[in-house]
Amino acid sequence: MTPVGILLAAGRGHRFDPTGAASKLLQPLPGGELLVAASARVLLSSVDTVIAVVPLDDGGVGECLRALGCIVTVCPDADSGMAASLVHALRQAPDAPSWLIALGDMPYVRTSTMLALRAALEQGAPIVVPVHAGQRGNPVGFGRVHREALLALRGDQGARAILKAHPVSVVSVDDPGVVSDIDTVADLLKTSTLG
């Protein structure tokens, strides 16, 4: 009944570098670990299988994730929005009992948070989200009951519509990493104190 981990690492990071020259996900964190590697490592330590979604011409992101032990899959239409990447990942593990969906640009989520979300899914929660200081964050977990709705997603809103339309189990965590994604160079510097 262990959830399958999904790491969404197919974004282009245009807010980080509008020219596209620097891959946000391959930026080193203050300790030297690459941003996407840190995000993957925590998910890998919490579930048995992690499917990582990367775009075409990923600049080395897929190679990095494969070396860590992720199952890497290329989403040809990743640029059409986050939903395309999520649906692509789900199609790689459609019979999983549940999915724990993490973002490649959130390297400071704690293992304890991942394990708490995993436990909630294993106990039958159909949707589970972490909340820190009253703010919902990521990763988000979905039970198999939502598979068809997830596979029908389109655009760049991800699974927000499903989260709004169905009851959600909340896991309260003392983990600012669940609300700390890295979109800009300033974010990379600002969130370095979380690690």
N, C-alpha and C positions, 0 to 999 in steps of 0.2 A: 504493500500500500504506500510505498515511498513515492513522494511526488517527483516528477522529472523537473529539473531546473532548466530554465530558458534564460539565456543571456542575450539581450538585444544590443548588438554592437555594430549596427549597420548605418547609423546616422553619420552624416558628413561633417558635422561640427562647424557649420558656417558661421555661427556666432563666435566661436573660438578663433577662427581664422577665415575671414570672408574670401580670401584668395584660394583657399583649399590646399595651400602648400604644406601646412603643418597639420598632421593628424592629431586631433585632441586626444584620442584614446591611447596614443603612443607617447604621450608626454610623461616624463618621470615625475613621480611624487617626491616630496622632500627626502624621503628615505632611499630614493633611487629606483623603487619599483615602478613599472609602467602603470599608468592609470587603469587601463583595461585589465591588466594582469591582477591588480589588487581586487578589482570588482569580481573577477572570475574566481580567484582563489577562495574567497569567503563562500561563494555559492558551491564550489567544488567540495569544500570541507563539510557541507551541510546536507548534500543529497548524493545519491549514487551516480546519477547521470546528469550531465549538463550539455544541452544543445546550444551552441553559440551561433547566432546569425550575423553574417558579415555581408557587405555589398560587393559587387564586382569591383575590381581594382581597389582592394582594401588597404594597400600600402604596407602590408605586413601584419595587420591585426589578426587575420586568420592563422597565420603561421605561429604567432605568439600564443594564441589560445589553444591551438592543437598541441603545442609543446607542453602546455600545462595539464592536458588531459580532457579538454572539451571535445565534443563531437562538433566539428565546424561545418556549417552549411551556408552556401552562397545564395542570397536572395536576389535574383536578377532585377526585380522591380522595387528594390528597397527604397529608391529615391521617391517613390510615390507616397510614402508615409509610413509611420510606425505600424499601422495595422497590417501592411503587407509583410513586414518582417515577422510580426507575431503570428499571423496565419501560416506563413512559411514554416516557422518553427513547430507549430502545433501539428502540421502535416507530417513532421518527422517522428512524432510520438503520439499519434491520435488515440491510442488505447491506454495511455497513462491514466492512473486513478485520479491524478491531479497535477497541476503545474504551478511551480513557483517561479514567477517572472521577475527577473532583475534587470537593471539597466547598466550598460557598460560604462557609463560616466558617473557612477555612484560608488566610489572605492572605499568609503568609510563606514559602510553598513557593518555592524558587528556580527560575528558568528552566532552569538547568543540570540540575536534577533532572528536570524535565518532559522535557527533551530526551533524557536518558539512558533514561527509561522509554519514550519514543516509540521510540528506537533499538532497545531490546530487543523491543518488539512488532513492529517492522518486520523484525527478524531471526528472527521466528517463535516467540517465547516465548508460550505459551498463557495464562499468568498472570504478571504481574510486579508486584512490590511494592518500595517503597523501605524501607531499613532504616537508621536512624540510631542509633549507640551501642547496638546490639543490640535496638532496639525497632522493630517494624514500624509503618509509617505509611501515609499517603495522599499522593498519588493512587494508585489501583490500576488496572492495565491488564488487559484480557481480550481474548484472541484470539477469532475467530469460532467456533472449535470449541466454545466455551461458550455460544453464543447461546441455545440452547433451555433450558439450565439457568437462565440469567439471566432469560429471559422467564417462567419458571415461579416466580420468587421471590414471596413474600408476606410481609407483616408488617414489623417494624421492625429486622430483623437485617441488612438489606442482603444482601450477597453472602458473608457469613461462612461459611456452610455449604459453599459452593463452594470457598472458600479452604482450608477444613479437609480437603476430600475429594480434592483434586488437587494434583499437584506445582506448586510455585511457584518462579519465578525471582526471585532476590533481587538488587536493585541497592543496593549499599552507598553511602551518600551522607553527606557532611559537611554536613547540612542539618537543623537543628533544626525548621525549618518543617514538616517532614513529620509531626511528632508534636505540633504546637502548634495545636489548634483553639481557637476562642473560644466558650465556653459561657456565661460570666458577665461582669459588668462588671469583676471582678477579673482575669479572663483578659485582657481588653482592655488593661488597664494592665500586667500582668505580661509579656505577650509583645511589648510595644512595642519592646523592645530587639532583637528579632530582625530587624526591618525594616531 
